[in-house]
């Protein structure tokens, strides 16, 4: 069944951890991960709990703003893959050797972190100053296809194929 993410022995088989509260590619993650035999754990707040969720695939955390992120930071290890659109979370896990990818298929690397964190900081500063910033663009079928392609490449490497 793969490792239990509650108690992680060092460098066991990689897993996919998903920041799941607003993830539009959950079905794709399940399907592609199954093809490569890599277990998935969806992390979400109790506010997103559904009766029919497979308890083996899901970990529900407190609805506090950063609970899912903290869970992922504390339970991911080198070689795992995390799907998130939270650039702060990505910046926390990439330095420890965790693969990070957004639901739109953007792979986050060490070299991206300085610019990601700068733009994140600038955007937060602008909003605090009363400036309106644009939200994300509408999620498209091209975004979904790009995610599938990039995610499959990551899992292929993790599976040693």
C-alpha positions in Angstrom: 0.0 0.0 0.0 3.0 2.4 0.1 4.2 4.2 3.1 2.0 5.7 5.8 2.5 9.5 5.6 1.9 9.8 9.3 5.2 8.1 10.0 7.7 8.5 7.2 10.8 6.4 7.1 13.7 8.1 5.3 13.8 7.7 1.5 11.1 5.1 1.0 9.1 4.8 -2.2 8.1 8.3 -3.4 4.5 9.5 -3.0 2.5 12.3 -4.5 1.1 14.8 -2.1 -1.7 17.1 -3.4 -2.7 20.5 -1.9 -6.2 19.5 -2.7 -8.6 22.3 -1.5 -8.8 23.9 -4.9 -7.0 21.5 -7.2 -8.8 21.1 -10.6 -6.7 18.0 -11.7 -7.5 15.4 -9.0 -8.8 12.8 -11.4 -5.7 13.2 -13.7 -3.4 12.8 -10.7 -5.2 9.6 -9.6 -5.1 8.1 -13.1 -1.4 8.9 -13.9 -0.2 8.0 -10.5 -1.9 4.6 -10.7 -0.1 4.0 -14.1 3.2 4.4 -12.4 2.3 2.6 -9.1 3.0 5.7 -7.0 0.6 6.3 -4.1 -1.3 9.6 -3.8 -2.3 11.5 -0.6 -4.8 14.4 -1.1 -4.4 17.0 1.7 -7.5 19.2 2.4 -9.2 21.0 5.2 -12.2 19.4 7.0 -14.3 22.1 5.3 -13.8 20.1 2.0 -14.7 16.7 3.5 -17.1 14.5 1.4 -18.7 11.3 2.7 -17.6 9.3 -0.4 -13.9 10.2 -0.3 -11.5 7.3 -0.1 -10.0 7.7 3.4 -6.8 6.0 2.2 -6.3 8.7 -0.3 -7.2 11.7 1.8 -5.8 13.4 4.9 -8.1 16.1 6.3 -6.5 18.8 8.4 -7.8 21.8 10.5 -9.4 24.5 8.4 -6.7 27.0 9.5 -5.2 28.9 6.6 -1.8 27.1 6.5 -2.7 23.7 7.9 -2.6 21.8 4.6 0.7 23.5 3.7 2.3 22.7 7.0 1.2 19.1 6.8 2.8 18.8 3.3 6.0 20.5 4.4 6.3 18.2 7.4 5.4 15.0 5.5 7.2 15.4 2.2 10.7 14.1 1.6 13.3 14.1 -1.1 12.0 12.4 -4.2 8.3 13.0 -3.5 6.1 15.1 -5.8 3.8 17.8 -4.6 1.0 19.3 -6.7 0.2 22.9 -5.5 -0.6 26.3 -6.8 0.8 27.9 -3.6 4.2 29.3 -4.4 5.1 29.8 -0.7 4.6 26.1 -0.2 6.6 25.3 -3.4 9.5 27.5 -2.1 9.4 25.5 1.2 9.7 22.0 -0.3 11.8 22.4 -3.5 15.0 23.0 -1.5 14.6 19.7 0.2 14.5 17.8 -3.1 10.8 17.5 -3.5 9.4 17.9 -7.0 6.7 20.7 -7.2 4.3 21.2 -10.0 1.2 23.5 -10.4 -2.1 22.2 -11.6 -1.4 24.2 -14.8 1.8 22.2 -15.4 4.4 24.7 -14.3 7.3 22.7 -12.8 9.0 24.7 -10.0 12.8 24.4 -9.8 15.4 25.9 -7.5 16.3 28.5 -10.1 12.7 29.8 -10.1 12.5 30.4 -6.4 14.0 33.9 -6.2 11.7 35.3 -8.9 8.6 33.5 -7.5 9.2 34.8 -4.0 9.9 38.3 -5.3 6.7 38.5 -7.3 4.7 36.9 -4.4 6.1 39.5 -2.0 5.4 42.4 -4.5 1.9 41.2 -5.0 1.2 41.0 -1.3 2.7 44.4 -0.7 0.6 45.9 -3.5 -2.7 44.4 -2.1 -1.8 45.6 1.4 -1.3 49.1 -0.1 -4.9 49.0 -1.5 -4.0 48.1 -5.1 -6.2 45.6 -6.9 -4.4 42.7 -8.4 -5.8 40.3 -10.9 -6.7 36.7 -9.9 -5.6 33.7 -11.9 -6.7 33.2 -15.5 -9.5 30.7 -16.1 -8.3 27.1 -16.1 -8.3 25.7 -19.6 -8.1 22.4 -21.4 -4.5 23.4 -22.5 -3.6 23.9 -18.8 -4.9 20.4 -18.1 -3.0 18.8 -21.0 0.2 20.6 -20.0 -0.2 19.4 -16.4 -0.7 15.8 -17.5 2.4 15.9 -19.8 4.7 17.4 -17.1 3.3 15.3 -14.3 3.8 12.1 -16.3 7.4 13.1 -16.9 8.0 13.6 -13.2 6.4 10.3 -12.3 8.2 8.5 -15.0 11.5 9.6 -13.5 10.4 8.7 -10.0 9.4 5.3 -11.1 12.7 4.8 -12.9 11.1 4.3 -16.3 
